[in-house]
Amino acid sequence: MILYAVIMETIDAEKDAEVLDVHKAYLAKYIEEGKIFAKGPFTDHSGGLMIYNTASEEEARELVENDPVIKEKSRKYTIKEWRSTIEI
């Protein structure tokens, strides 16, 4: 199974705190739709990781680029195609 791992690095902590609730609400829709396999913050507060279960990298990238933390430039991201060895 091909998934898309997204590392989001916080670059503006103050702005990030302001948009955090909107960011969580945005993600909730895609969790419900099954397009987000896993998500969570790094324990050092430097950002977070999300694993997208989408049909293509383009779809995952579109979801990421419409995330409020990216649109508000409080985080930057790196996306990598990732192959899960766990069957779901």
C-alpha positions as CSV (number, residue, x, y, z in Angstrom):
1,M,0.0,0.0,0.0
2,I,1.4,3.4,-1.0
3,L,0.8,6.2,1.5
4,Y,2.1,9.8,1.7
5,A,4.1,10.8,4.8
6,V,4.0,14.6,5.5
7,I,6.4,16.2,7.9
8,M,5.2,19.6,8.9
9,E,7.8,21.9,10.6
10,T,6.6,24.8,12.7
11,I,8.2,28.0,11.4
12,D,6.0,30.6,13.3
13,A,4.9,29.2,16.7
14,E,2.7,32.2,17.5
15,K,0.8,32.1,14.3
16,D,0.6,28.3,14.5
17,A,-1.1,28.5,17.9
18,E,-3.6,30.9,16.4
19,V,-4.7,28.5,13.6
20,L,-4.3,25.3,15.6
21,D,-8.1,24.8,16.1
22,V,-8.9,25.5,12.5
23,H,-6.1,23.1,11.4
24,K,-7.6,20.3,13.6
25,A,-11.1,20.9,12.3
26,Y,-9.8,20.8,8.7
27,L,-8.1,17.5,9.3
28,A,-11.2,16.0,11.0
29,K,-13.0,15.9,7.7
30,Y,-10.3,13.9,6.0
31,I,-9.9,11.6,9.0
32,E,-13.6,10.8,8.7
33,E,-13.2,10.2,5.0
34,G,-10.3,7.8,5.6
35,K,-7.8,10.0,3.7
36,I,-5.7,10.5,6.8
37,F,-4.3,7.2,8.2
38,A,-2.4,8.7,11.1
39,K,-1.4,12.1,12.5
40,G,0.1,13.7,15.6
41,P,2.6,16.3,16.9
42,F,6.2,15.7,17.6
43,T,6.9,15.7,21.4
44,D,9.6,18.4,21.0
45,H,6.9,20.8,19.6
46,S,8.7,21.3,16.3
47,G,5.7,20.3,14.2
48,G,4.0,17.1,13.3
49,L,3.6,14.1,11.1
50,M,0.6,13.0,9.0
51,I,0.2,9.9,6.9
52,Y,-2.2,10.4,4.0
53,N,-4.1,7.6,2.3
54,T,-5.0,9.2,-1.0
55,A,-5.2,8.0,-4.6
56,S,-2.1,10.0,-5.6
57,E,0.6,12.3,-4.4
58,E,-1.1,15.1,-6.2
59,E,-4.2,14.6,-4.1
60,A,-2.2,14.4,-0.8
61,R,-0.3,17.6,-1.8
62,E,-3.6,19.4,-2.6
63,L,-4.9,18.5,0.9
64,V,-1.7,19.6,2.5
65,E,-1.5,22.9,0.6
66,N,-5.1,23.8,1.7
67,D,-4.4,23.1,5.3
68,P,-4.7,26.3,7.3
69,V,-1.2,26.0,8.9
70,I,0.3,25.9,5.4
71,K,-1.9,28.6,3.9
72,E,-1.1,30.9,6.9
73,K,2.6,30.0,6.6
74,S,3.0,28.9,10.2
75,R,4.4,25.6,9.0
76,K,6.3,24.3,6.0
77,Y,6.1,20.7,4.8
78,T,7.9,17.9,3.1
79,I,6.0,15.1,1.5
80,K,7.4,11.6,0.8
81,E,5.8,8.6,-0.8
82,W,5.8,5.8,1.8
83,R,5.1,2.1,1.5
84,S,3.4,0.5,4.5
85,T,4.3,-3.1,5.2
86,I,1.3,-3.4,7.6
87,E,-1.8,-4.5,5.9
88,I,-4.9,-2.4,6.8
